[in-house]
Amino acid sequence: MDKIKGLIEFFKSTKDELKRISFPTRKEVIVATIGVISFSIFVSIYLGVLDFLFSKLISIILAL
């Protein structure tokens, strides 16, 4: 019986916690998404350039 009371109390406290959640607005989600996508594009370009430069450098070193 104690396990059932504990389970009921758990669900009640979970319900109370869910009432306190503040979800982001649509505008906040859009701004954050644009920021993440922009950062990802920047990092991929940066790493692509580094990869290209290092591969050229290795090619030059191995050609010697």
PDB file of N, CA, C and O in Angstrom:
ATOM      1  N   MET A   1       0.824  -1.196   0.000  1.00  0.00           N
ATOM      2  CA  MET A   1       0.000   0.000   0.000  1.00  0.00           C
ATOM      3  C   MET A   1       0.870   1.263   0.000  1.00  0.00           C
ATOM      4  O   MET A   1       0.506   2.283  -0.585  1.00  0.00           O
ATOM      5  N   ASP A   2       2.026   1.174   0.668  1.00  0.00           N
ATOM      6  CA  ASP A   2       2.921   2.331   0.705  1.00  0.00           C
ATOM      7  C   ASP A   2       3.483   2.649  -0.675  1.00  0.00           C
ATOM      8  O   ASP A   2       3.716   3.808  -1.015  1.00  0.00           O
ATOM      9  N   LYS A   3       3.697   1.589  -1.470  1.00  0.00           N
ATOM     10  CA  LYS A   3       4.226   1.816  -2.807  1.00  0.00           C
ATOM     11  C   LYS A   3       3.201   2.549  -3.667  1.00  0.00           C
ATOM     12  O   LYS A   3       3.566   3.408  -4.469  1.00  0.00           O
ATOM     13  N   ILE A   4       1.942   2.221  -3.507  1.00  0.00           N
ATOM     14  CA  ILE A   4       0.885   2.887  -4.287  1.00  0.00           C
ATOM     15  C   ILE A   4       0.777   4.350  -3.868  1.00  0.00           C
ATOM     16  O   ILE A   4       0.640   5.227  -4.722  1.00  0.00           O
ATOM     17  N   LYS A   5       0.837   4.624  -2.563  1.00  0.00           N
ATOM     18  CA  LYS A   5       0.800   6.015  -2.090  1.00  0.00           C
ATOM     19  C   LYS A   5       2.019   6.793  -2.604  1.00  0.00           C
ATOM     20  O   LYS A   5       1.911   7.957  -2.989  1.00  0.00           O
ATOM     21  N   GLY A   6       3.154   6.139  -2.600  1.00  0.00           N
ATOM     22  CA  GLY A   6       4.365   6.786  -3.112  1.00  0.00           C
ATOM     23  C   GLY A   6       4.259   7.088  -4.595  1.00  0.00           C
ATOM     24  O   GLY A   6       4.710   8.137  -5.057  1.00  0.00           O
ATOM     25  N   LEU A   7       3.663   6.171  -5.338  1.00  0.00           N
ATOM     26  CA  LEU A   7       3.480   6.371  -6.766  1.00  0.00           C
ATOM     27  C   LEU A   7       2.500   7.505  -7.035  1.00  0.00           C
ATOM     28  O   LEU A   7       2.723   8.328  -7.924  1.00  0.00           O
ATOM     29  N   ILE A   8       1.427   7.547  -6.276  1.00  0.00           N
ATOM     30  CA  ILE A   8       0.443   8.628  -6.430  1.00  0.00           C
ATOM     31  C   ILE A   8       1.082   9.971  -6.092  1.00  0.00           C
ATOM     32  O   ILE A   8       0.856  10.955  -6.796  1.00  0.00           O
ATOM     33  N   GLU A   9       1.866  10.023  -5.038  1.00  0.00           N
ATOM     34  CA  GLU A   9       2.555  11.255  -4.652  1.00  0.00           C
ATOM     35  C   GLU A   9       3.549  11.687  -5.729  1.00  0.00           C
ATOM     36  O   GLU A   9       3.690  12.877  -6.009  1.00  0.00           O
ATOM     37  N   PHE A  10       4.234  10.720  -6.329  1.00  0.00           N
ATOM     38  CA  PHE A  10       5.169  11.026  -7.403  1.00  0.00           C
ATOM     39  C   PHE A  10       4.451  11.700  -8.576  1.00  0.00           C
ATOM     40  O   PHE A  10       4.922  12.709  -9.102  1.00  0.00           O
ATOM     41  N   PHE A  11       3.312  11.137  -8.981  1.00  0.00           N
ATOM     42  CA  PHE A  11       2.580  11.720 -10.108  1.00  0.00           C
ATOM     43  C   PHE A  11       1.997  13.088  -9.769  1.00  0.00           C
ATOM     44  O   PHE A  11       1.924  13.962 -10.633  1.00  0.00           O
ATOM     45  N   LYS A  12       1.585  13.277  -8.531  1.00  0.00           N
ATOM     46  CA  LYS A  12       1.079  14.596  -8.126  1.00  0.00           C
ATOM     47  C   LYS A  12       2.198  15.638  -8.168  1.00  0.00           C
ATOM     48  O   LYS A  12       1.997  16.752  -8.653  1.00  0.00           O
ATOM     49  N   SER A  13       3.359  15.276  -7.665  1.00  0.00           N
ATOM     50  CA  SER A  13       4.469  16.228  -7.679  1.00  0.00           C
ATOM     51  C   SER A  13       4.958  16.484  -9.105  1.00  0.00           C
ATOM     52  O   SER A  13       5.382  17.592  -9.435  1.00  0.00           O
ATOM     53  N   THR A  14       4.896  15.464  -9.934  1.00  0.00           N
ATOM     54  CA  THR A  14       5.271  15.646 -11.339  1.00  0.00           C
ATOM     55  C   THR A  14       4.315  16.606 -12.030  1.00  0.00           C
ATOM     56  O   THR A  14       4.741  17.460 -12.808  1.00  0.00           O
ATOM     57  N   LYS A  15       3.036  16.470 -11.751  1.00  0.00           N
ATOM     58  CA  LYS A  15       2.024  17.360 -12.328  1.00  0.00           C
ATOM     59  C   LYS A  15       2.260  18.805 -11.868  1.00  0.00           C
ATOM     60  O   LYS A  15       2.144  19.741 -12.659  1.00  0.00           O
ATOM     61  N   ASP A  16       2.589  18.973 -10.593  1.00  0.00           N
ATOM     62  CA  ASP A  16       2.873  20.317 -10.073  1.00  0.00           C
ATOM     63  C   ASP A  16       4.108  20.926 -10.740  1.00  0.00           C
ATOM     64  O   ASP A  16       4.125  22.118 -11.049  1.00  0.00           O
ATOM     65  N   GLU A  17       5.125  20.120 -10.959  1.00  0.00           N
ATOM     66  CA  GLU A  17       6.339  20.609 -11.621  1.00  0.00           C
ATOM     67  C   GLU A  17       6.055  21.021 -13.062  1.00  0.00           C
ATOM     68  O   GLU A  17       6.582  22.023 -13.545  1.00  0.00           O
ATOM     69  N   LEU A  18       5.227  20.247 -13.737  1.00  0.00           N
ATOM     70  CA  LEU A  18       4.907  20.571 -15.130  1.00  0.00           C
ATOM     71  C   LEU A  18       4.155  21.892 -15.256  1.00  0.00           C
ATOM     72  O   LEU A  18       4.232  22.554 -16.291  1.00  0.00           O
ATOM     73  N   LYS A  19       3.433  22.275 -14.213  1.00  0.00           N
ATOM     74  CA  LYS A  19       2.715  23.560 -14.240  1.00  0.00           C
ATOM     75  C   LYS A  19       3.680  24.738 -14.161  1.00  0.00           C
ATOM     76  O   LYS A  19       3.345  25.840 -14.593  1.00  0.00           O
ATOM     77  N   ARG A  20       4.875  24.516 -13.612  1.00  0.00           N
ATOM     78  CA  ARG A  20       5.852  25.594 -13.426  1.00  0.00           C
ATOM     79  C   ARG A  20       6.746  25.811 -14.642  1.00  0.00           C
ATOM     80  O   ARG A  20       7.522  26.766 -14.681  1.00  0.00           O
ATOM     81  N   ILE A  21       6.642  24.944 -15.617  1.00  0.00           N
ATOM     82  CA  ILE A  21       7.510  25.053 -16.791  1.00  0.00           C
ATOM     83  C   ILE A  21       7.100  26.257 -17.619  1.00  0.00           C
ATOM     84  O   ILE A  21       5.915  26.481 -17.864  1.00  0.00           O
ATOM     85  N   SER A  22       8.086  27.028 -18.048  1.00  0.00           N
ATOM     86  CA  SER A  22       7.805  28.141 -18.960  1.00  0.00           C
ATOM     87  C   SER A  22       8.455  27.811 -20.298  1.00  0.00           C
ATOM     88  O   SER A  22       9.679  27.747 -20.411  1.00  0.00           O
ATOM     89  N   PHE A  23       7.634  27.606 -21.287  1.00  0.00           N
ATOM     90  CA  PHE A  23       8.115  27.248 -22.608  1.00  0.00           C
ATOM     91  C   PHE A  23       8.516  28.510 -23.359  1.00  0.00           C
ATOM     92  O   PHE A  23       7.926  29.568 -23.137  1.00  0.00           O
ATOM     93  N   PRO A  24       9.504  28.422 -24.242  1.00  0.00           N
ATOM     94  CA  PRO A  24       9.924  29.604 -25.000  1.00  0.00           C
ATOM     95  C   PRO A  24       8.852  30.017 -26.003  1.00  0.00           C
ATOM     96  O   PRO A  24       8.045  29.204 -26.454  1.00  0.00           O
ATOM     97  N   THR A  25       8.871  31.302 -26.335  1.00  0.00           N
ATOM     98  CA  THR A  25       7.921  31.793 -27.330  1.00  0.00           C
ATOM     99  C   THR A  25       8.376  31.354 -28.718  1.00  0.00           C
ATOM    100  O   THR A  25       9.503  30.894 -28.901  1.00  0.00           O
ATOM    101  N   ARG A  26       7.498  31.500 -29.671  1.00  0.00           N
ATOM    102  CA  ARG A  26       7.829  31.125 -31.050  1.00  0.00           C
ATOM    103  C   ARG A  26       9.023  31.935 -31.547  1.00  0.00           C
ATOM    104  O   ARG A  26       9.907  31.401 -32.216  1.00  0.00           O
ATOM    105  N   LYS A  27       9.045  33.226 -31.218  1.00  0.00           N
ATOM    106  CA  LYS A  27      10.136  34.095 -31.657  1.00  0.00           C
ATOM    107  C   LYS A  27      11.463  33.637 -31.052  1.00  0.00           C
ATOM    108  O   LYS A  27      12.477  33.614 -31.749  1.00  0.00           O
ATOM    109  N   GLU A  28      11.473  33.274 -29.779  1.00  0.00           N
ATOM    110  CA  GLU A  28      12.696  32.800 -29.126  1.00  0.00           C
ATOM    111  C   GLU A  28      13.210  31.519 -29.775  1.00  0.00           C
ATOM    112  O   GLU A  28      14.416  31.347 -29.957  1.00  0.00           O
ATOM    113  N   VAL A  29      12.296  30.631 -30.120  1.00  0.00           N
ATOM    114  CA  VAL A  29      12.689  29.380 -30.758  1.00  0.00           C
ATOM    115  C   VAL A  29      13.295  29.651 -32.129  1.00  0.00           C
ATOM    116  O   VAL A  29      14.306  29.049 -32.493  1.00  0.00           O
ATOM    117  N   ILE A  30      12.682  30.552 -32.889  1.00  0.00           N
ATOM    118  CA  ILE A  30      13.188  30.878 -34.224  1.00  0.00           C
ATOM    119  C   ILE A  30      14.569  31.514 -34.133  1.00  0.00           C
ATOM    120  O   ILE A  30      15.470  31.153 -34.890  1.00  0.00           O
ATOM    121  N   VAL A  31      14.739  32.459 -33.212  1.00  0.00           N
ATOM    122  CA  VAL A  31      16.038  33.123 -33.053  1.00  0.00           C
ATOM    123  C   VAL A  31      17.111  32.114 -32.639  1.00  0.00           C
ATOM    124  O   VAL A  31      18.221  32.142 -33.172  1.00  0.00           O
ATOM    125  N   ALA A  32      16.800  31.242 -31.714  1.00  0.00           N
ATOM    126  CA  ALA A  32      17.771  30.239 -31.264  1.00  0.00           C
ATOM    127  C   ALA A  32      18.107  29.265 -32.386  1.00  0.00           C
ATOM    128  O   ALA A  32      19.263  28.867 -32.535  1.00  0.00           O
ATOM    129  N   THR A  33      17.113  28.878 -33.173  1.00  0.00           N
ATOM    130  CA  THR A  33      17.342  27.961 -34.286  1.00  0.00           C
ATOM    131  C   THR A  33      18.242  28.595 -35.333  1.00  0.00           C
ATOM    132  O   THR A  33      19.159  27.950 -35.841  1.00  0.00           O
ATOM    133  N   ILE A  34      17.984  29.850 -35.657  1.00  0.00           N
ATOM    134  CA  ILE A  34      18.821  30.554 -36.624  1.00  0.00           C
ATOM    135  C   ILE A  34      20.255  30.652 -36.104  1.00  0.00           C
ATOM    136  O   ILE A  34      21.206  30.482 -36.866  1.00  0.00           O
ATOM    137  N   GLY A  35      20.408  30.922 -34.822  1.00  0.00           N
ATOM    138  CA  GLY A  35      21.744  30.995 -34.231  1.00  0.00           C
ATOM    139  C   GLY A  35      22.484  29.675 -34.317  1.00  0.00           C
ATOM    140  O   GLY A  35      23.670  29.650 -34.647  1.00  0.00           O
ATOM    141  N   VAL A  36      21.808  28.588 -34.027  1.00  0.00           N
ATOM    142  CA  VAL A  36      22.439  27.260 -34.071  1.00  0.00           C
ATOM    143  C   VAL A  36      22.824  26.902 -35.507  1.00  0.00           C
ATOM    144  O   VAL A  36      23.922  26.401 -35.749  1.00  0.00           O
ATOM    145  N   ILE A  37      21.930  27.154 -36.449  1.00  0.00           N
ATOM    146  CA  ILE A  37      22.220  26.838 -37.848  1.00  0.00           C
ATOM    147  C   ILE A  37      23.382  27.693 -38.360  1.00  0.00           C
ATOM    148  O   ILE A  37      24.265  27.189 -39.054  1.00  0.00           O
ATOM    149  N   SER A  38      23.382  28.980 -38.020  1.00  0.00           N
ATOM    150  CA  SER A  38      24.471  29.870 -38.447  1.00  0.00           C
ATOM    151  C   SER A  38      25.807  29.409 -37.876  1.00  0.00           C
ATOM    152  O   SER A  38      26.806  29.351 -38.593  1.00  0.00           O
ATOM    153  N   PHE A  39      25.825  29.087 -36.601  1.00  0.00           N
ATOM    154  CA  PHE A  39      27.057  28.619 -35.966  1.00  0.00           C
ATOM    155  C   PHE A  39      27.538  27.318 -36.607  1.00  0.00           C
ATOM    156  O   PHE A  39      28.735  27.134 -36.831  1.00  0.00           O
ATOM    157  N   SER A  40      26.603  26.420 -36.901  1.00  0.00           N
ATOM    158  CA  SER A  40      26.969  25.139 -37.523  1.00  0.00           C
ATOM    159  C   SER A  40      27.568  25.348 -38.901  1.00  0.00           C
ATOM    160  O   SER A  40      28.547  24.694 -39.260  1.00  0.00           O
ATOM    161  N   ILE A  41      26.992  26.252 -39.673  1.00  0.00           N
ATOM    162  CA  ILE A  41      27.536  26.551 -41.001  1.00  0.00           C
ATOM    163  C   ILE A  41      28.930  27.151 -40.879  1.00  0.00           C
ATOM    164  O   ILE A  41      29.840  26.765 -41.612  1.00  0.00           O
ATOM    165  N   PHE A  42      29.100  28.092 -39.958  1.00  0.00           N
ATOM    166  CA  PHE A  42      30.410  28.711 -39.746  1.00  0.00           C
ATOM    167  C   PHE A  42      31.460  27.670 -39.379  1.00  0.00           C
ATOM    168  O   PHE A  42      32.549  27.666 -39.953  1.00  0.00           O
ATOM    169  N   VAL A  43      31.155  26.804 -38.447  1.00  0.00           N
ATOM    170  CA  VAL A  43      32.113  25.791 -38.002  1.00  0.00           C
ATOM    171  C   VAL A  43      32.430  24.818 -39.134  1.00  0.00           C
ATOM    172  O   VAL A  43      33.582  24.417 -39.297  1.00  0.00           O
ATOM    173  N   SER A  44      31.424  24.436 -39.914  1.00  0.00           N
ATOM    174  CA  SER A  44      31.687  23.496 -41.009  1.00  0.00           C
ATOM    175  C   SER A  44      32.576  24.132 -42.075  1.00  0.00           C
ATOM    176  O   SER A  44      33.455  23.462 -42.617  1.00  0.00           O
ATOM    177  N   ILE A  45      32.366  25.406 -42.385  1.00  0.00           N
ATOM    178  CA  ILE A  45      33.230  26.091 -43.346  1.00  0.00           C
ATOM    179  C   ILE A  45      34.645  26.198 -42.795  1.00  0.00           C
ATOM    180  O   ILE A  45      35.613  25.938 -43.509  1.00  0.00           O
ATOM    181  N   TYR A  46      34.766  26.577 -41.537  1.00  0.00           N
ATOM    182  CA  TYR A  46      36.079  26.708 -40.891  1.00  0.00           C
ATOM    183  C   TYR A  46      36.834  25.382 -40.931  1.00  0.00           C
ATOM    184  O   TYR A  46      38.005  25.344 -41.310  1.00  0.00           O
ATOM    185  N   LEU A  47      36.172  24.304 -40.544  1.00  0.00           N
ATOM    186  CA  LEU A  47      36.828  22.997 -40.536  1.00  0.00           C
ATOM    187  C   LEU A  47      37.137  22.521 -41.950  1.00  0.00           C
ATOM    188  O   LEU A  47      38.152  21.860 -42.175  1.00  0.00           O
ATOM    189  N   GLY A  48      36.269  22.852 -42.903  1.00  0.00           N
ATOM    190  CA  GLY A  48      36.533  22.495 -44.291  1.00  0.00           C
ATOM    191  C   GLY A  48      37.767  23.181 -44.829  1.00  0.00           C
ATOM    192  O   GLY A  48      38.578  22.562 -45.519  1.00  0.00           O
ATOM    193  N   VAL A  49      37.916  24.466 -44.516  1.00  0.00           N
ATOM    194  CA  VAL A  49      39.104  25.208 -44.944  1.00  0.00           C
ATOM    195  C   VAL A  49      40.362  24.637 -44.291  1.00  0.00           C
ATOM    196  O   VAL A  49      41.377  24.444 -44.959  1.00  0.00           O
ATOM    197  N   LEU A  50      40.296  24.368 -42.996  1.00  0.00           N
ATOM    198  CA  LEU A  50      41.448  23.769 -42.317  1.00  0.00           C
ATOM    199  C   LEU A  50      41.803  22.416 -42.921  1.00  0.00           C
ATOM    200  O   LEU A  50      42.981  22.128 -43.129  1.00  0.00           O
ATOM    201  N   ASP A  51      40.825  21.596 -43.203  1.00  0.00           N
ATOM    202  CA  ASP A  51      41.057  20.290 -43.797  1.00  0.00           C
ATOM    203  C   ASP A  51      41.731  20.442 -45.159  1.00  0.00           C
ATOM    204  O   ASP A  51      42.683  19.726 -45.468  1.00  0.00           O
ATOM    205  N   PHE A  52      41.241  21.363 -45.962  1.00  0.00           N
ATOM    206  CA  PHE A  52      41.829  21.604 -47.279  1.00  0.00           C
ATOM    207  C   PHE A  52      43.281  22.049 -47.159  1.00  0.00           C
ATOM    208  O   PHE A  52      44.154  21.548 -47.867  1.00  0.00           O
ATOM    209  N   LEU A  53      43.531  22.997 -46.255  1.00  0.00           N
ATOM    210  CA  LEU A  53      44.893  23.506 -46.093  1.00  0.00           C
ATOM    211  C   LEU A  53      45.851  22.430 -45.587  1.00  0.00           C
ATOM    212  O   LEU A  53      46.971  22.308 -46.083  1.00  0.00           O
ATOM    213  N   PHE A  54      45.414  21.657 -44.610  1.00  0.00           N
ATOM    214  CA  PHE A  54      46.279  20.605 -44.085  1.00  0.00           C
ATOM    215  C   PHE A  54      46.525  19.511 -45.121  1.00  0.00           C
ATOM    216  O   PHE A  54      47.629  18.970 -45.190  1.00  0.00           O
ATOM    217  N   SER A  55      45.534  19.182 -45.916  1.00  0.00           N
ATOM    218  CA  SER A  55      45.746  18.154 -46.942  1.00  0.00           C
ATOM    219  C   SER A  55      46.734  18.657 -47.996  1.00  0.00           C
ATOM    220  O   SER A  55      47.567  17.892 -48.482  1.00  0.00           O
ATOM    221  N   LYS A  56      46.643  19.944 -48.351  1.00  0.00           N
ATOM    222  CA  LYS A  56      47.615  20.505 -49.291  1.00  0.00           C
ATOM    223  C   LYS A  56      49.015  20.495 -48.680  1.00  0.00           C
ATOM    224  O   LYS A  56      49.991  20.168 -49.356  1.00  0.00           O
ATOM    225  N   LEU A  57      49.108  20.854 -47.405  1.00  0.00           N
ATOM    226  CA  LEU A  57      50.389  20.861 -46.716  1.00  0.00           C
ATOM    227  C   LEU A  57      50.995  19.460 -46.678  1.00  0.00           C
ATOM    228  O   LEU A  57      52.189  19.300 -46.932  1.00  0.00           O
ATOM    229  N   ILE A  58      50.208  18.467 -46.372  1.00  0.00           N
ATOM    230  CA  ILE A  58      50.700  17.080 -46.333  1.00  0.00           C
ATOM    231  C   ILE A  58      51.138  16.649 -47.721  1.00  0.00           C
ATOM    232  O   ILE A  58      52.157  15.973 -47.864  1.00  0.00           O
ATOM    233  N   SER A  59      50.385  17.029 -48.750  1.00  0.00           N
ATOM    234  CA  SER A  59      50.758  16.685 -50.126  1.00  0.00           C
ATOM    235  C   SER A  59      52.102  17.286 -50.483  1.00  0.00           C
ATOM    236  O   SER A  59      52.928  16.618 -51.105  1.00  0.00           O
ATOM    237  N   ILE A  60      52.339  18.528 -50.104  1.00  0.00           N
ATOM    238  CA  ILE A  60      53.603  19.180 -50.385  1.00  0.00           C
ATOM    239  C   ILE A  60      54.740  18.499 -49.646  1.00  0.00           C
ATOM    240  O   ILE A  60      55.812  18.295 -50.216  1.00  0.00           O
ATOM    241  N   ILE A  61      54.529  18.147 -48.401  1.00  0.00           N
ATOM    242  CA  ILE A  61      55.574  17.504 -47.590  1.00  0.00           C
ATOM    243  C   ILE A  61      55.901  16.123 -48.167  1.00  0.00           C
ATOM    244  O   ILE A  61      57.073  15.752 -48.237  1.00  0.00           O
ATOM    245  N   LEU A  62      54.898  15.368 -48.575  1.00  0.00           N
ATOM    246  CA  LEU A  62      55.139  14.030 -49.100  1.00  0.00           C
ATOM    247  C   LEU A  62      55.755  14.057 -50.495  1.00  0.00           C
ATOM    248  O   LEU A  62      56.388  13.086 -50.908  1.00  0.00           O
ATOM    249  N   ALA A  63      55.579  15.146 -51.217  1.00  0.00           N
ATOM    250  CA  ALA A  63      56.140  15.258 -52.565  1.00  0.00           C
ATOM    251  C   ALA A  63      57.643  15.548 -52.539  1.00  0.00           C
ATOM    252  O   ALA A  63      58.318  15.400 -53.558  1.00  0.00           O
ATOM    253  N   LEU A  64      58.158  15.949 -51.408  1.00  0.00           N
ATOM    254  CA  LEU A  64      59.585  16.282 -51.323  1.00  0.00           C
ATOM    255  C   LEU A  64      60.474  15.087 -51.442  1.00  0.00           C
ATOM    256  O   LEU A  64      61.697  15.220 -51.388  1.00  0.00           O
TER     257      LEU A  64
END
